């Protein structure tokens, strides 16, 4: 299995000084990793609103847990596949976070110029302009020796936002409008993969749960999962959901750190610049 280790050094790169070298360490005994923790899995549900719940964008990517101990990092899939070698830039970014030990739960994905995530973008295609792989973190399970599993989601989110504030490739999951049906209206309007609703008081528990509920708009082939029927449900229960979603839309949640827009919008500008240069 692969590990990424950050080693202090000074290297001259095109006139700038870089203070790190990413090297690969393969001895598991050097890392002393805890046993991999099975992830918390949302149950499927139709669109709904429930007081005390929050709503996040659902991303089309690969579920990935990031383990850090000192300068050593491992990226593991939901099924234990080691992604560390494949996403070494993400592993290096995690290694530079201030916590000495860390376990993040999230998704690796990439975005197009319309700010839509697709796992297919993780397979390089020279004819498609997309962002580099980005790690969207939606939970912090361990941090600096503290087991946060019994803490409520809201407290874990605060720790997460503080840890990855102002990072280049790591972002907290985007929060949607506070009303569940307004959040769903925004998902439909923007064409997101879907949303994940979460009980803000819930603990982190491995396995399938009803404290996290996923509502999908797109399937693997892009077809709608909840279509016109769900749209009628939104309109009948919350007739101003679309207007509220537009009026309340923000790329950030409780803090400025909860925005993936910075990297995605910067990448979008780079895409347009590249297109103009090719003309």
N, C-alpha and C positions, 0 to 999 in steps of 0.2 A: 504494500500500500504506500501511497505517496504522502509526504509531508512537505510543507513549505516552511523554511526557517529564514528569518530576517537577520542578517549579519551586518553589523556596523562596518562601513568602509567609506572611502571617498573615491569616486570615479568621475573623470571628466567626460561629459557627454555633450557634444556640439556646443561647447562654450558654457555649459551650466554644470554645477556640481551636484551630483546625486549622492545621498548619504546612505544608500542601502544597496545590497546585492541580494537577489532572491536565489537561494540555493535549495536543493532538494535533499532531505534527510530521510532515509528509509528504515532506520532501526526503530521498531515500535517501542523497544525498551527505553529509548532515549526520551520518548514523549510522555509515557506514563498516563495515557488517556484513560478516562473512566469508560465503563461499558457504554456503548451507544444507547441513547435514550430514544425509545419509539416515539414518533411525533403524535401530537394531538390532531385528530382528524375531524373535520366538520361533517355534519349530516346534511343531506339534501332537503330543501324546503321551497315552497312558493314564496313570492314576495310578501312581506309583512312589515308591520311596525310594532315594536314593543318597548315600553319605557324602560330605561336602564340599560339598553343595548346600544352598541355603536356599529357603524357600517363602514367597511373598507372595500376598496377596489379588489376584485379577484383577478389575479394575473395568470396569463397563459405561459407557463414556464416549467421549470423542474424544481420540485420541492427539495430543499437543501438545508441541512443543519451545519452551522459553522462552529467547530470546536477550537478553542485557543488555550494554550498553556504556555505562558512566557512568550517566546517568539515563534513557537511551533503552532501550526494551524492544519486542521483537517476539514475538508468539506465532504459531507456524506449525504447521499440521496435518502429518500424515504425508505428504500429497501437496502440501505447499507452500501451502495455503490460509491466508490471513492472518486470524487470529482476534483480532487486537489490539483492534479496535473493539468487537467483540462482548463480549469479556471484559475491559473496561477496569479493573475493580476488581482482577482477578488481575494484570494487567500492572502496575498501580500497586504492588501488593504485591511483585512481583518487583523492581521498580525500587528499592525501599527496602532490599533485601538488601545486606549489607556488601561483597560482592565487586564490584570495579570492572568486571570482565568476567565473563560467566557464560553457560553453556549447560546448561540442565536438560532432561531427557527425562521426560515424564510423561503424565498423563491428566487431562482436565477432566471432572468429573462432578458429580452432586448426589445427595443421600441422602434417603430417606424416614424416617418415624419408627421404622421397623424397622432402620435403619442399613444398608439395601440401596441400592446405587448403580444408577441407570438413566439411560441417555443421554436417554431421553424426558423426564426431569425438566428438561433444559436448555431445553426449550420451555415458556415460562411458561403455567401453567394456574391461574386464580384459585381453582379448586375443590380443588386438591391442595396440601397443606402439605409443603414440602420445604426443604432447606437452599439457600442461595445456591450458585452454582457454586463448586466447590473444586478447587484444583490439587493432584493427588496426584503427587508427584515420586518416581520410582524410580531415577533415575540422575543423576549430575553429571559432565558430559563435559569442560567447561572451567571453571576458576575462577581469577579474579585473574591471568590471563595464563598459567596452567598448563594444558597439554594432558594430561588425565587418561586418555585412551583406552587407553594401555598399562598403566595401573595396574590391579591386581586389583579386582574388584567390591567386596570388603570394604573396601578403602581408599577407594574412591569413595563408598561409603555413609557412611563416617565424615565425609568432607568435606560431604556433603549434609546430614547431621543437624546438624552444627555451623552450617551456613549458615541453615537454616530453622527452627532451634529457636525455639519459642514464637511462631510466626507465626499469624495469624488465619485466613487463607484458603489457606495453603500447608502441606502435610503430607507426610512421607515415606510410601511405601507400607507398609501394615500387614504385619508379619511374622506368619506362622502358626507352629504348633508345628514343632519341629526335625525330627521324623520325617515323611517325605513322606506316608505313609499316614494318620498322625494329622492332618496338615494337610488332607488330602482329606476325612477324616471331618468335620472342622470346617466345611469348605466345604459339605458336604451338609447338616449340621445347621442351619447358619445361612442356607442358600439363597443363597450368594454366586454371582457370575457364574462363578467358577472360581478357579484358582490359576496362578501362573507360578513354575516351578522354575528356579533359576539356579545355575550353577557359581560358587561364591564366589571362585574364583581367575581367572575369565574376564576378558579385556580387552573393551573396547567396540569392536565391529566392525559397521559398517553392513551392512544386508541380513539375509537369513534365516540363522539360526544354530541349531546344536544345543546351544549352551552355555546357551540359554534355551529352556525347553519349557513350553508352555501346556496346561493340562488344563481343559476347559470343562464346566461343569455346565449352564448355561443357554444356549440359542440366542436369536436375536433375538425369537422368539415366546414365550420362557420355557420351552420344552420341554427336557427333560433330554437331555444329550449322552452322558454316561456314567451310566447308571442302575443298575438292579438288579445287572447283571453286575459293574460296578465295585464296587458295595457288597459283593458276595460276595467279590471279590478282596481288598478291604480287610480283611474279617472273617477270611479264611483266612490271609493273610500276617501280619497284625498284629491279632490278635483283641481287643486292648485299645485299639485306636485311638480309639474314641469316648470312652472314659473318659480316656485320655491327653489328647485334644484339649480336653476340658472342664477337666481338672486343670491343664494347662499353658497354658490360654488367657490371653493378655495382649494388650492393645491396643498394646503397645510392643515394639520389637525390642531392639537392643543398648542403646539410650539412650531417655530419656524423650521425646526429640524425635520418635521414630518412631511417633507415635500420631495418628491422625485422629479419635480418639474425642472429644477435648475439644470440637472444633467441632460434631461430629455430635450428641453427647449434649446440648450446650447448645442446639442447634437443636431437638432433640426436646423438651426442656423448654419451649422457647418455643412449639412446636406445641401441646402440651397446654394451656399457659396460654391460647393463642388460642382453642382449642376451648371451654374453660370460660367464657371471656369472651363467646362467641357464644351460649351457652345461656341 
